């Protein structure tokens, strides 16, 4: 503690330089933070996937339907606790740009499988009572300024035509990373409308089934059993854990991980050079002072730690600032208006990534200060002062 | 009594025997100090004079444990320092040596109080004890009322007095002064020399001072002349001790 003053006065003796270096760190770490948010947004489905849930879909492709008759047959397979189904609706609200995920669901079973989505009892009851009703996620409701009681017009793309829904509830997520951008409505409303239109397409069919297991350890056995049950049928199934399904879905966008890794590495390397240069200049300017400290009896190790502590402090302040702003931006976007809502509905900075980011900043700060610190610690007092 | 003949016993505070220092410059070996002997008793004020390049600063560097000799031994208060490791020498320096430089060498970002406190940060003293010591040191040098001033807010003479307070605050065994008045006007120089004399007489401080200034040297109890690395003369002055 008694050395803190020495550290702080040295740190802020050149306020503009220190400020600019901290600023560089903050901007770089903000960029890192935004990359983390984007990476997480792409992988959000993987992160929130239930370990005890399986997705059963058409073996040919994700967009092909499965017969509704499969529901009871799947439910009878041992190890399955509950089952529900959903169908991708693919509509837009008011403008084709206003795209978001709409699912035709089975209200009777949905809640049991997706318990992490929270809906007030009264709103859920209202949903069950009205076949034309819908429930929107908090993010989507905020995005479009919807409130309970609103009539929501959706323009169908897969199921063409104008569709009207009564908004009776708004759901929230039990965890901050839960997707609250979905829009649920009754499968029966979709199915019966399609029947009335003699559409043929999609009638008595579901997009996919979601199965909740009694024991997640049984996943492999149950997956095998489901796919065996429908083997050689006209609609063979492909069953996967929800996590694997979400990961495969995310990969369709490209190797986001690699892109982020490359950009992140460049950012950190640049930071290393910027901070290293600053620390080298700082040490060079203070050669005489460091020599005096050594003459007074401060050890080589103390000088090493003093310079390292300055470098790490810059990194810590800048890193915290940058990541803090990234976290705030993600929260603001989710609280008010997410500009990426149609592509990345959930913007969230995971707490563990805050720790990783700040730790990375500290490591970069330490590495950047290492060479100047070693140089300072090995300084020969006699050479530095020329004369005592 | 100061002796350079190497005939004194081992009881002196500073005991130097056969001290040599060689430097290699451009493939040529230069001997800066040549078989130097010196004995200084506690409480003495010794001035080293001599032309540039005579080895005065080299001698002070060796005495302060900032450099190591090529040959010979230096003992201070019974501690033989010539064979100490760098780490041990650093600790020894903190305990035994108070440095006073020509250019004061205060840290510009610290106040007078904080500059004086620096050597005490290496001790186990509490904050309150450190304050007590710093206040006492600043009082001795007559700058108790300037403790919160930064070096840039002080005159050259005041800066040097702060440097002296920093040198004495941890009560070192001896003070090494390298041209302590070299950057000061006559009046300020006299004040600094008065202070050093007082430290020697009233506080029994042992002081070794390098100077080019005969008036400064005259304040010392003994003046030693260094020429081409050899202590050629020991002369009693009319000053301290």
Interface residues (C-beta under 8 A of the other chain):
Chain A: X2 X3 X5 X6 X9 X10 X13 X288 X289 X292 X293 X294 X295 X296 X297 X298 X299 X300 X381 X382 X385 X387 X388
Chain B: X57 X60 X61 X64 X66 X67 X86 X87 X90 X91 X93 X94 X95 X99 X101 X102 X105 X107 X108 X109 X110 X114 X118 X119 X121 X122 X127 X166 X176 X178 X179
